[in-house]
């Protein structure tokens, strides 16, 4: 059996925080607000995986008011979800992500993002796609007020030979 999941996350940009996307700290005047490190890309992937496996959402597993997750590294959270999926009998086949941001420029950081996502999911980087786009000045991302991320994943049931 195979399943598809989608995820979306968006956070406002605020001064005084590092900008972390895909586990990469990107030089920028502002960072993403959030209870954890605010990594909208990792959060979108987490939600996509949980949705594909019908295991709830990121807030169910890591409640935003829970002090244990204050400032948490989203890569660690993704690793925990990848482990949960494997325990439930699922392998990640591939991940396709899009970051929506007017700035900063994402292209130089995409290879590192792909590698970080692959490491957290324990899959080859060739199975991970990360793209970036702008909204040509439209909406909160276009005005530089925040960054959004979308993710689609394909998971497969673990069989005896894949386990």
N, C-alpha and C positions, 0 to 999 in steps of 0.2 A: 504494500500500500504506500502511496505517496500523498503528501498534503502540501498545500501552499498557504503561506501566511503573509500578511502585510502589517507594517508598523509605521507609525508617524509620531514625530515628537518635534516640539518647537520650544525655544526658550528665549526670553529677552536678553539682550546684551546690556551689561551693567559695568561701570568702572570698578576697578579694584579686584577683579577676578581674572585668573588666567583663562584664555580661550583654549578649551580642550575639545577636539573632535576626533573620533576614531582612535582615542588614546594618544593623540599627538598634541603637544602644546604648541600653538601657533602664535607667533608674535602679532599682537593686536592691542589697541588701546583699551578694549573692553573684553570681558569674558561672559560666558553664559551663566545666568542665574539658575540656581537649582539647589535642592537639598543635598544632592551628591556633588560630583564635580561638574554636573550640568552637560555632560557629553550627549547631545541630542542624537548623534549618529549611533552610538552604542545603544541608547535607549530605544531607538526605532527598531534596531535589529533584535533586541530583547523582546519587544512586543510582537514582532513578526514571528519569532520562534515560538513564543508562548501561544500565540493565536493559532499557528499551524498545528500545534499539539493539543489544542483546546485545554490549556492549563492556566487560563486567566490572563492577567496583564501585569506589567511591571509594578504597579501600585499594590497589587495583591501580594506579591512576593517581597517587595521592598517598600513598605509604606512610607510616604514622604514625611510623616510626622515622627517616625521612629528614629531616636537619636543614634542608633547603631549605624545608620546609613548617612549621617551627616558628613559631608565631604568625601563620601566613598568613591573609590576608583571604579568607574563604570566597567572597565575591563575585567575587574574581579567579579562584578555582578554578572557580566556576560558569561564568564567561565562557570559560575555557579548554575546559570540557566542551561548552558550546554551540558553540564554534568547531569542535571535533572532530566533533560530530554533523553540522554543516553540511558539513565536509570529507568525511564518510562518506555524504552524500546525504540528510540528514534535516532537516526543519524542525520546530520546536516549535509545536504547534497550541494547546494549553492546559495549564495546571498548576492543580491543586487541592490545597491543603495544609491540614493541621490541626495546631495546636500544642496539646499537652497539658500544662497547668501549673495548679497551684492558685493561684499568685501569681507574679509581679505581674500586674496586669490588662493584658491585651494589646490590647484594643479601640482605645485611643488611638494605637497604633503600627502598626496593620494597614495603613492607607493608604501609609505610608512603606515598609513591607515589600513590599507589592505593587509599588510603583514601583521598588524596588531589584531585585527579582526580574525584573521586565519589562526593565529596563535591561541587566542581566547577560545575559539571553536574547535581547535585541534583538527583543522582541515588544511589542505594545501592552499596557498595564496591564489592559485589559478582558479579556485572556485569562488573567489570574492571579487565583486565588481564595485567600485566606488566612483561615482561621477559627481560633478558639481555643475550647477546652473545658477543663473540670476533670474530675476523677474523684471528686468529692464526698468527698475525704479518703481515698480508697482507693489503695493502692500507693505506690511511691516518689514519683510525681508528687504524689499527694494529701498526702503527709507533707511536701512541700516539699523533698525530697532531690535532685530533679533535674527536668529538663524533657525531653519527648519531642516528636518531630514526625513526621508521616506526609505523604507526597506521592504523588499520582497524576498521570501525564502522558500526553498523547496526542501522538505524533509522526507526521509524514507524510513519505513519500518525496518528494524534490524532483523535480518534473518540469521540463521546459524552460521552462514559463511561470512556475513558482515559484522558479526558481534565481536 
